[in-house]
Amino acid sequence: MSAADARGRRASLAEQASRWVVRRSGQPLPPEAQAEFDAWYQADIRHAEAYDRLARVWRRMGDIDQARLAKRPARGRKATVAALLAIATAWPVWQFSRDAHPGADYASGNALRVVELPDGSRVTLDAESAIALDYAAGKRVVRLLAGRALFEAAPAAQDGPAFTVTTPDASATALGTRYTVERQEHGTRVAVHEHRVQVRCRICTDDRADILDSGDSVQVSADGIVRGASPSEAAPDWSQGLLSFNDVALPAAAAQLSRYTSKRVLVLGDAARNARISGTARLADPKRALELLLAQTSVRITDLPGLLLLR
């Protein structure tokens, strides 16, 4: 079974379990429906495990009035099922996203990782990032497989190879430098914090290359090399264990912070989805960071096994 098939099967099972939890949370089921549930529950141990896990979560969501749930109109029940399904699928999908990348020499989990390379270069991997090395004769190449990393390149030996970071979109060659490379959904971002970097578009038809100075950044994609906002810091905040938010929508901030915790962070309800936050968060304790960031809002945190619910 492929990974995609496995994820689909887990999601399908979670949906079945979530619907049974909602149906059984109000009045007792009619005999025919109860018999149908019993047959489903007993048909496979995975059915029972999925149902029991979700039922425990459902009971712990203390602000949900289960006695009124069965009386809600169909539209309301559908919204409730959707919310529970999001919780149901959080564990398997989240765990899958944290699996190691095949072929990686170094990978990070939900925390930063600092790596010393054979030539003395230093790499700070952000959470959920991975690199592979190619240090064969005449090479100093690092492939960024996922995420982002801060690179501090050691000087090349006399007549030795330059230090280069590659992604499918771009290559970034150090000219005695500190710089960040980040893989994004539609390309690669390179930001220079010290000295200079030569950035080449690997997928452009004209094989374009630009030289970036300290304070420069670019986005590289099939559309070419596009200059972006210039970084002013000597190193990015995240590499120092910090994230700063300035009037950021809570779902976007939660998505960033969720990378630094073993728990899935879910934002539920209009009030939470519409909230905006400002402040600086310490990545070592994302829950505490969220508590401080949300102190001036009506949004509250529910801490569940494997989940932080913001609502």
N, C-alpha and C positions, 0 to 999 in steps of 0.2 A: 504494500500500500504506500502511495506517495505521501509526502508531508502534507500537500494540499488536501488529499483525500482524508487524511487523518484529522486535520483541522475541521474539515466539513462534517465528518462523522461526530466529532466532539460537540460542535456547535448544534447539530441536529438533536443529539441526545440532551444537551442543555435546554434546548427549546421545549422538547417534550416534557422534561422534568419541571421547568418553570410553569408551564401551563397547568400541570397537575397540582402544583403547590398553590397556584391562584384559585383553581376550582375547588380545592379542599379546604381553603382558608375561611370560608363562610359557613353556611348551613351544611348539614350532612348531605352527602351525595345520594341521589336516588339509587335503589338497588342495582339497576342495570349499569349505571355509571361507576358505582363502587366495584362491581364485578369486573368491569373493564380496567379500572385502576389496579385492582389486585392482580389481574393477569399480566398487565404491563410491568408492574413492580417486581413480580416473581419470575418474569421471563429471563432476566439477565441480571447478574450481580451489579453490573455497571448502572443499570436503571435504578436499583435500590440506592447505590452509593450517591448518584447524582441527585436523586430526590431528597435523601436524608441531609445532604450537605446544604441544599438550597432551603429546605424547611428550617434548618437551624439558623441560617442567615435571616430568613423571613421573620422568625420569632424575635430575633435580636433587633430588628428595626422598630424600636419601641414607639415611634411616633406614628405608626401606621395602625389605624383602627380596623382590625381584621373583621370585626363583626359587621361592619358596613360594606366590606369589600364585595361580597356576593351580590349586594343590592345595587351596585354601580351600573350605569348603562354600559352597553357593549363598548362604546368608544372609550370610556374610562377604564374598563377592564383591559382593553388592548394596550393602553398606555402603561398600565401596571405591569402587564406581561413584558412589554418592551423594556421597562426599567429592570425587572428581575432578570430578563435574559441578558442584559448587559452585565449584571453581576455574575450570572451563571457562567458566561463565557470568559470572564476575566482571568480565571486561573489557568486554563489550558492555553489560551492565546498568549497571555503574559509570559508564561513559562517558556512557550515555544520561542518567543521573541528574544529570550535570553540565552538560547542555546549557542554554544561556541560556533564560530565560523570555520568551516572546513578549510584547512590549509593555513590557518593563522599561526604565526609564531608567538604572538602576544595578543591577549584580548583582555578587556576589562568587563566587570560585571556591572553592579550598580554603584560603583565608586571610582574615583580617579585612580590611575595606575601610572607610576613613573618607571621607565625602562631605560637602562643603560645599554647602548648598542656596542658591538664589538670594536668599532673605531673610536669609541669615546663620545659619540653623539648621544644626546639625551632626548627622550620622547615622553611627553605627558599625555596619556590617553584619557579622553573624556569617558564618561560612562557609556556602555554599550558601543564600544569602539574596538577595532581590531586591525592589526597590521601583519604583513608577511615580509620577510627580508630576502633580498638577493644580493649577497656579498661574495659572489663568485669572483674569480680573478678579474681585476679591471672594472669592478662594479661596486657601487654603494647605492643601491636602490631599495627604497621602502615602498611597498604597495599598501595604500590605505584601503582596507577591505570594507570598513563600515565606520560610521560616526565621524569624529574629528579628533585631531591631535595637534599639540604644540611641539614643533621640532626645533631643537637647538643643535645645529650641525657643527661637528668638530672640523677644524681646518683640514683640507686635503693635504696628504703628504706630497712631497715634491714629485711632480709628474704623475701624481695619483689621481684616481677618479673623483669627480665631483659628487656631492651628496644630492640625491634626487628623490623626490616623493612623487608617486604616480597614482592616478585613478583612471577609470576608463575614459574620462573626459580630458584630463590634463596631466602635465608633468610640471613640477616646480623644483628647479635646481638652485641650490644655495650658492650664494656668492659671499659666504662668510656671515651667517645669518641666524635669526630667530623668527619663525613664521608659523602660522596656523594653516592647516589644510582641512577642509570639511566637505564630506560627501553630502549632497542634498538631493532632493527628489528629481530635480531636472538639471543637474550639473554639479559643479565643484566650485567652492569658494576658497580663495587664497588671500590671506591678510599678512602683511609684513610688519613685524614689530621692531626689528633691528636689522640694519644693513640692507642688502639687496637680494632679490630673487628673480630668476628668469622663469617666466610662466609660458608654457607652450600649449596650444589647443591641439589635442591629439585627434579630435574628430572633425576639425574644420577642414574644408577643402583646400584652403590656402596655407595650411600648416603655420599659422600665425604664431609669433612669439613676442611677448612684451617684457620689458625690464621694469620691475617694481622697486621703488625705494621705500625706506621706512615710512610708515603712515599710509601706504597705498594698499588697496584691496581690489580684487576683481572677481567676477562671476564668469565661469567658463562653461560653455555648453555648445550644442550644435549651432547656435546662433552667433558664436564667436566669443571674444573676450570683451567683457563690459566692465568698465570702471565702476566701483561702488563707493560706499561711505568709507572714510579713512579711519582706521583704528588709532586712537591716541595713546593707548596704554602700552607699557613695555611688555606686558603679557596679558592675555584675556582674563577676565574675572573668574571664569569657571576653572581655570588652571590653578587658581589660588583658593579654590573651595567656596566661591561666592557666585551668586546670581543676582543681578539687579533688575528691578521691574519699575517702569515709570508709566502709570496709568494703563496697565495691561489687562486685557480681559482674563477673568479667572480661568476659563478652560485652557487658554494658551499657556498661562503660567503653570497650571497644574500639569499639563503635558510635559513641560520642561522639567519640573521638579520630580515627576514620576520616574524619570530615568535614574534617579539617585536613591531609590528605595526599592526594597524587595516586594513592596506592596503596589498593587494597581491603584491609581487615584482616579476616581470617577466623580464627575460633576453632574448632579441631578437637580432638576427643578429650574424654573425660570429665574427665581431670585439669585440662585448661585451662578447660573449661566450668564446673567446680565451684570454680575458684580465685576468691578475693576479694582485692581490693587496696585500699590506702589510700595517700594521698600527694597531692602537687601536681604537675601536669604542665605543661610549657611547650609551648604550641601550635605554636611555630615549628619544633619538631623532634619530631614524634610518635613516630618510631622510638626516639630516645634516651629520650623520656619513658617509653615502654613498657619499655625495658630497665631503667630505674631502678625503675619500679613493680613489675616482675616479679623483681627481684633476690633477694627472699626466698622465691621460689616455685620449683617445679620446672619451670615453663613456660618454654619457649625460643622464640626468634623465628627463623624462616627467611625470609630476604629474597629474594624472587623478582621477576622483571620484572612490575610491576604489582600485586604482592601482598606482604603481610606475613602469614605464617602463624604463629599462636600455638598451640603444641601441647606 
